[in-house]
């Protein structure tokens, strides 16, 4: 063995500083928070979801429009339009835009606020034209060929003065003259309410059903899981459609329909987690100390399965939103004048070629919301995985 030199055993001088003790190891919760904050898509999804919830439940109250008020004179107005300006001999300038799909003129101000529908003379159905008077200036709408043109009295074509954003109806209006933005926010409120309530039912029913089946085992587990398999053999969409036919269409009916069958996946996941955990030593110790099955299940097994449960809940929310939107799309969702993203999409399909913006907004909302919840679920799965600790 190598001899240690005596000088290596010299005492440390009194004024010498010792190395600081190492910092305490981070807890599991701190590691989860650190990994989640480092996941940029998950954090962006959280910001988007929070903003969506705030806008859905508080946005309609801040708007002067409602989701049900109709104004047929201002139907199918786009969110962006090309404005024209006509100046009369008195120096008065009138701003308006042409809706090329229904051949109507709408007066706007210089900032883009829609004022009213411009009334013209009777349309000439033979020449396919219509004259409009702006003071002492006559403008003729010629739609004998597409795209339609605006002609002055000397036959020259009136050129647009520029593009303007619709300041009155930011997302435009639908075929009944209702504000699309408010209906979009109200549709988000309906869709999120259905998704969260169905997911809450899924949490309580699926977690405890799967937990009891996994902990009891044996014949109890076999019987309970055979019931789950019976429900699973029927396609979820078909089952929801059948329940919607029985309960009639409506918000409460679709919540009951989705919530009554949406818990089977959660029950299977929780059962698998409980089966893998109930053989652990801490469960045997709790059983030895006289803990009841209910206490073992609620205080030991389910808390240790909370990671997969939270991830599954996050993943099931976009599925519930999609199912609700599909039900509303085929006419089994909320009844008019209530709006959901599915019903808005269904109404917009009818006018897709003429007014594609009416389909863009609800379709984009559904897609972005599903992306956000899936990114959040992926981020939570990575953050809650104890194998990634450290």
C-alpha positions as CSV (number, residue, x, y, z in Angstrom):
1,X,0.0,0.0,0.0
2,X,1.3,3.5,-0.9
3,X,2.5,5.4,2.2
4,X,0.8,8.7,2.8
5,X,3.2,11.5,3.3
6,X,3.0,13.2,6.8
7,X,2.6,16.7,5.3
8,X,-0.6,15.6,3.8
9,X,-2.0,15.3,7.3
10,X,-1.3,18.9,8.1
11,X,-4.0,20.8,9.9
12,X,-6.1,23.3,8.0
13,X,-5.2,26.9,8.8
14,X,-7.7,28.7,11.0
15,X,-8.3,31.4,8.3
16,X,-8.9,28.9,5.5
17,X,-12.4,28.5,4.2
18,X,-14.1,25.2,3.8
19,X,-15.9,24.1,0.7
20,X,-19.6,25.0,1.0
21,X,-21.9,22.0,1.5
22,X,-23.7,20.8,-1.6
23,X,-27.2,22.2,-2.2
24,X,-30.1,19.9,-1.3
25,X,-31.4,17.7,-4.0
26,X,-34.5,19.1,-5.7
27,X,-37.8,17.6,-4.7
28,X,-40.0,15.7,-7.2
29,X,-42.4,18.7,-7.4
30,X,-39.5,21.1,-8.2
31,X,-38.2,18.7,-10.9
32,X,-41.7,18.5,-12.4
33,X,-42.0,22.3,-12.4
34,X,-38.6,22.8,-13.9
35,X,-39.1,20.3,-16.7
36,X,-42.6,21.8,-17.5
37,X,-41.3,25.4,-17.6
38,X,-38.5,24.3,-19.9
39,X,-41.0,22.8,-22.4
40,X,-41.8,25.7,-24.6
41,X,-44.7,24.1,-26.6
42,X,-46.3,23.1,-23.3
43,X,-46.0,26.6,-21.8
44,X,-47.3,28.2,-25.0
45,X,-50.2,25.8,-24.8
46,X,-51.0,26.8,-21.2
47,X,-51.0,30.5,-22.2
48,X,-53.3,29.8,-25.2
49,X,-55.7,27.7,-23.1
50,X,-55.9,30.3,-20.3
51,X,-56.4,33.1,-22.8
52,X,-59.1,31.0,-24.6
53,X,-61.0,30.3,-21.3
54,X,-60.9,34.0,-20.3
55,X,-62.0,35.2,-23.8
56,X,-64.8,32.5,-24.0
57,X,-66.4,33.3,-20.6
58,X,-65.7,37.1,-20.4
59,X,-65.4,38.2,-24.0
60,X,-69.1,38.1,-25.0
61,X,-69.9,40.4,-22.1
62,X,-67.5,43.1,-23.4
63,X,-69.0,43.1,-26.9
64,X,-71.9,45.3,-28.0
65,X,-73.2,42.4,-30.1
66,X,-74.9,39.2,-29.1
67,X,-74.8,35.7,-30.5
68,X,-78.5,35.7,-31.4
69,X,-79.3,39.2,-32.7
70,X,-79.8,39.2,-36.5
71,X,-79.5,42.0,-39.0
72,X,-80.2,40.7,-42.5
73,X,-79.2,44.0,-44.1
74,X,-75.6,43.4,-42.9
75,X,-75.4,39.7,-43.7
76,X,-72.2,38.0,-45.0
77,X,-69.9,40.9,-44.4
78,X,-66.2,39.9,-44.6
79,X,-63.6,40.8,-41.9
80,X,-61.5,42.7,-44.5
81,X,-62.8,44.6,-47.5
82,X,-61.6,46.8,-50.3
83,X,-63.0,50.3,-49.9
84,X,-64.0,52.9,-52.5
85,X,-64.4,56.7,-52.1
86,X,-66.7,58.9,-54.0
87,X,-66.6,62.7,-53.6
88,X,-69.6,64.8,-54.6
89,X,-69.5,68.4,-56.0
90,X,-70.1,69.7,-52.5
91,X,-66.9,68.1,-51.3
92,X,-68.6,65.4,-49.3
93,X,-66.8,62.1,-49.5
94,X,-68.6,58.8,-49.1
95,X,-66.7,55.6,-48.3
96,X,-68.2,52.2,-49.1
97,X,-67.2,48.7,-50.1
98,X,-68.6,46.1,-52.6
99,X,-69.5,42.6,-51.4
100,X,-68.7,40.8,-54.6
101,X,-70.7,37.7,-53.5
102,X,-74.1,39.3,-53.1
103,X,-73.5,42.5,-55.2
104,X,-74.4,44.8,-52.3
105,X,-72.7,48.1,-51.4
106,X,-72.1,49.0,-47.7
107,X,-71.3,52.4,-46.4
108,X,-68.3,52.6,-44.0
109,X,-66.4,55.4,-42.4
110,X,-62.8,56.2,-42.9
111,X,-61.7,53.9,-40.0
112,X,-63.6,50.9,-41.3
113,X,-66.7,50.9,-39.2
114,X,-69.7,49.5,-41.1
115,X,-72.5,52.1,-41.1
116,X,-75.4,50.8,-43.3
117,X,-76.5,49.1,-46.5
118,X,-76.4,51.4,-49.4
119,X,-79.8,51.5,-51.2
120,X,-79.7,51.8,-54.9
121,X,-82.2,51.9,-57.8
122,X,-84.0,48.8,-58.9
123,X,-81.7,46.3,-60.4
124,X,-81.7,45.8,-64.2
125,X,-82.0,42.1,-64.4
126,X,-81.4,42.1,-68.2
127,X,-78.3,44.3,-68.2
128,X,-77.3,43.0,-64.8
129,X,-76.6,46.4,-63.4
130,X,-77.7,48.7,-60.6
131,X,-77.3,52.4,-60.1
132,X,-76.4,54.1,-56.8
133,X,-76.6,57.8,-56.1
134,X,-73.9,59.5,-53.9
135,X,-75.0,63.1,-53.8
136,X,-74.8,64.3,-57.4
137,X,-72.5,61.4,-58.4
138,X,-73.9,58.2,-59.9
139,X,-72.1,54.9,-59.6
140,X,-73.3,51.9,-61.5
141,X,-72.6,48.3,-60.4
142,X,-72.0,46.1,-63.4
143,X,-72.2,42.4,-62.6
144,X,-72.8,41.2,-66.2
145,X,-69.4,39.5,-65.9
146,X,-67.3,38.5,-62.9
147,X,-65.7,40.1,-61.1
148,X,-68.2,42.9,-60.8
149,X,-67.2,46.4,-61.6
150,X,-68.1,49.9,-60.4
151,X,-68.5,52.4,-63.3
152,X,-68.8,56.2,-63.1
153,X,-71.2,58.2,-65.3
154,X,-68.5,58.7,-68.0
155,X,-68.0,54.9,-68.3
156,X,-64.7,54.8,-66.5
157,X,-64.1,52.2,-63.8
158,X,-64.0,53.4,-60.2
159,X,-60.8,52.2,-58.6
160,X,-60.6,51.1,-54.9
161,X,-58.8,53.4,-52.4
162,X,-57.4,50.7,-50.3
163,X,-58.0,47.8,-47.9
164,X,-59.6,48.3,-44.5
165,X,-60.2,46.0,-41.5
166,X,-63.8,45.6,-40.4
167,X,-63.9,47.5,-37.1
168,X,-67.6,46.9,-36.4
169,X,-67.5,43.1,-37.0
170,X,-63.9,42.0,-36.6
171,X,-64.6,38.5,-37.8
172,X,-67.4,39.6,-40.2
173,X,-71.0,38.4,-40.1
174,X,-72.8,35.2,-41.0
175,X,-75.7,34.6,-43.4
176,X,-78.2,36.1,-40.9
177,X,-76.1,39.1,-40.0
178,X,-74.9,37.9,-36.6
179,X,-71.5,38.8,-35.4
180,X,-69.1,35.8,-36.0
181,X,-66.6,36.8,-33.3
182,X,-69.2,36.8,-30.5
183,X,-70.7,33.5,-31.8
184,X,-67.1,32.1,-32.0
185,X,-66.5,33.1,-28.3
186,X,-69.9,31.7,-27.3
187,X,-69.1,28.5,-29.2
188,X,-65.8,28.2,-27.3
189,X,-67.8,28.6,-24.1
190,X,-70.1,25.8,-25.1
191,X,-67.4,23.5,-26.4
192,X,-65.1,24.0,-23.4
193,X,-68.0,23.5,-20.9
194,X,-69.0,20.2,-22.5
195,X,-65.3,19.1,-22.6
196,X,-64.5,20.0,-19.0
197,X,-67.8,18.6,-17.5
198,X,-67.4,15.4,-19.5
199,X,-63.8,15.1,-18.4
200,X,-64.8,15.8,-14.7
201,X,-67.3,13.0,-14.9
202,X,-64.6,10.9,-16.6
203,X,-62.2,11.6,-13.7
204,X,-64.5,10.6,-10.9
205,X,-66.2,7.6,-12.6
206,X,-63.2,6.3,-14.5
207,X,-60.7,6.7,-11.6
208,X,-62.7,5.1,-8.9
209,X,-64.2,2.4,-11.2
210,X,-60.7,1.4,-12.5
211,X,-59.2,1.8,-9.0
212,X,-61.7,-0.6,-7.4
213,X,-61.4,-3.1,-10.2
214,X,-57.6,-3.1,-10.0
215,X,-57.4,-3.3,-6.2
216,X,-60.1,-5.9,-5.7
217,X,-58.9,-8.2,-8.5
218,X,-60.3,-11.7,-9.0
219,X,-63.9,-12.1,-10.0
220,X,-64.8,-8.5,-9.1
221,X,-62.2,-7.3,-11.5
222,X,-63.3,-9.7,-14.2
223,X,-67.0,-8.7,-14.0
224,X,-66.2,-5.0,-13.9
225,X,-63.9,-5.1,-16.8
226,X,-66.3,-7.2,-18.9
227,X,-68.8,-4.4,-18.5
228,X,-66.2,-1.9,-19.7
229,X,-65.5,-4.2,-22.7
230,X,-69.2,-4.3,-23.6
231,X,-69.3,-0.5,-23.6
232,X,-66.1,-0.4,-25.6
233,X,-67.4,-2.7,-28.4
234,X,-69.9,0.0,-29.5
235,X,-68.1,2.8,-31.3
236,X,-68.1,5.9,-29.1
237,X,-69.5,8.2,-31.8
238,X,-72.4,5.8,-32.5
239,X,-73.1,5.4,-28.8
240,X,-73.2,9.2,-28.4
241,X,-75.5,9.5,-31.4
242,X,-77.9,6.9,-30.0
243,X,-78.0,8.7,-26.6
244,X,-78.5,12.0,-28.3
245,X,-81.5,10.6,-30.2
246,X,-83.0,9.4,-26.9
247,X,-82.4,12.6,-25.0
248,X,-83.1,15.0,-27.8
249,X,-80.6,17.7,-28.9
250,X,-79.3,20.2,-26.3
251,X,-76.4,21.2,-24.2
252,X,-77.4,19.0,-21.2
253,X,-78.1,16.0,-23.4
254,X,-74.7,16.1,-25.1
255,X,-72.9,16.4,-21.7
256,X,-74.8,13.4,-20.4
257,X,-74.1,11.4,-23.6
258,X,-70.4,12.1,-23.7
259,X,-69.9,11.8,-19.9
260,X,-71.8,8.4,-19.7
261,X,-69.4,6.6,-22.0
262,X,-66.2,8.6,-22.0
263,X,-64.8,7.1,-18.8
264,X,-63.9,3.6,-20.1
265,X,-60.4,4.6,-21.3
266,X,-59.6,6.2,-17.9
267,X,-60.8,3.1,-16.1
268,X,-58.5,0.9,-18.0
269,X,-55.5,3.1,-17.4
270,X,-56.1,3.4,-13.7
271,X,-56.7,-0.3,-13.3
272,X,-53.4,-1.0,-14.9
273,X,-51.6,1.4,-12.6
274,X,-53.3,0.0,-9.5
275,X,-52.4,-3.6,-10.5
276,X,-48.7,-2.6,-10.8
277,X,-48.7,-0.7,-7.5
278,X,-50.7,-2.8,-5.1
279,X,-47.9,-5.3,-4.8
280,X,-45.5,-2.7,-3.5
281,X,-44.1,-2.9,0.1
282,X,-45.8,0.3,1.3
283,X,-49.2,-1.1,0.4
284,X,-48.4,-4.3,2.4
285,X,-47.2,-2.2,5.3
286,X,-50.4,-0.2,5.3
287,X,-52.5,-3.4,5.1
288,X,-50.5,-4.8,8.1
289,X,-51.2,-1.7,10.1
290,X,-54.9,-2.2,9.6
291,X,-55.7,0.3,6.9
292,X,-59.0,-0.3,5.2
293,X,-59.1,-1.0,1.4
294,X,-60.7,2.4,0.9
295,X,-57.9,4.2,2.7
296,X,-55.2,2.2,0.9
297,X,-56.9,3.1,-2.4
298,X,-57.4,6.8,-1.7
299,X,-54.3,7.6,0.3
300,X,-51.7,5.3,-1.2
301,X,-52.5,3.9,-4.6
302,X,-54.4,6.7,-6.4
303,X,-52.0,9.5,-5.3
304,X,-49.1,7.5,-6.7
305,X,-51.0,7.1,-10.0
306,X,-51.8,10.8,-10.3
307,X,-49.2,11.4,-13.1
308,X,-50.8,9.1,-15.7
309,X,-54.2,10.2,-14.6
310,X,-53.5,13.9,-15.2
311,X,-51.9,13.1,-18.6
312,X,-54.9,11.0,-19.6
313,X,-57.3,13.8,-18.6
314,X,-55.4,16.3,-20.6
315,X,-55.5,14.1,-23.7
316,X,-59.2,13.3,-23.3
317,X,-60.3,17.0,-23.3
318,X,-59.5,17.6,-27.0
319,X,-61.3,14.3,-27.8
320,X,-64.4,15.5,-26.0
321,X,-64.2,18.8,-27.9
322,X,-63.9,17.0,-31.2
323,X,-66.9,14.7,-30.4
324,X,-69.0,17.6,-29.3
325,X,-68.1,19.5,-32.5
326,X,-68.9,16.5,-34.6
327,X,-72.3,16.0,-32.9
328,X,-73.1,19.7,-33.5
329,X,-71.9,19.5,-37.1
330,X,-74.4,16.7,-37.9
331,X,-77.2,18.5,-36.1
332,X,-77.2,16.5,-32.8
333,X,-75.6,19.2,-30.7
334,X,-76.9,22.5,-29.3
335,X,-80.0,23.9,-30.8
336,X,-80.1,27.3,-32.6
337,X,-79.6,30.1,-31.8
338,X,-77.0,28.6,-29.5
339,X,-73.6,28.2,-31.2
340,X,-70.8,25.8,-30.8
341,X,-67.7,25.3,-33.0
342,X,-69.4,22.3,-34.6
343,X,-72.6,24.2,-35.5
344,X,-70.6,27.2,-36.8
345,X,-68.6,24.9,-39.0
346,X,-71.8,23.2,-40.3
347,X,-73.4,26.6,-41.1
348,X,-70.2,27.8,-42.8
349,X,-70.0,24.8,-45.1
350,X,-73.1,26.0,-47.0
351,X,-71.4,29.2,-48.0
352,X,-67.8,27.9,-48.3
353,X,-67.1,29.1,-51.8
354,X,-68.5,32.6,-51.4
355,X,-67.4,33.3,-47.8
356,X,-64.5,31.0,-46.8
357,X,-63.7,33.1,-43.8
358,X,-66.9,31.8,-42.0
359,X,-65.4,28.3,-42.0
360,X,-61.8,29.4,-41.3
361,X,-62.4,30.8,-37.8
362,X,-64.2,27.8,-36.2
363,X,-62.0,25.3,-38.0
364,X,-58.9,27.1,-36.8
365,X,-60.3,27.3,-33.2
366,X,-60.9,23.6,-33.1
367,X,-57.5,22.8,-34.6
368,X,-55.5,25.1,-32.3
369,X,-57.3,24.0,-29.2
370,X,-56.7,20.3,-30.0
371,X,-53.0,21.1,-30.7
372,X,-52.7,23.0,-27.4
373,X,-54.2,20.3,-25.2
374,X,-52.1,17.6,-27.0
375,X,-48.9,19.6,-26.5
376,X,-49.8,20.2,-22.9
377,X,-50.4,16.5,-22.4
378,X,-47.1,15.6,-23.9
379,X,-45.4,18.2,-21.7
380,X,-47.1,16.9,-18.6
381,X,-46.2,13.3,-19.5
382,X,-42.5,14.2,-19.8
383,X,-42.5,16.4,-16.7
384,X,-44.2,13.8,-14.5
385,X,-42.1,10.9,-15.6
386,X,-39.9,10.0,-12.6
387,X,-37.4,8.3,-14.8
388,X,-36.3,11.7,-16.2
389,X,-35.5,13.0,-12.7
390,X,-32.1,14.7,-12.6
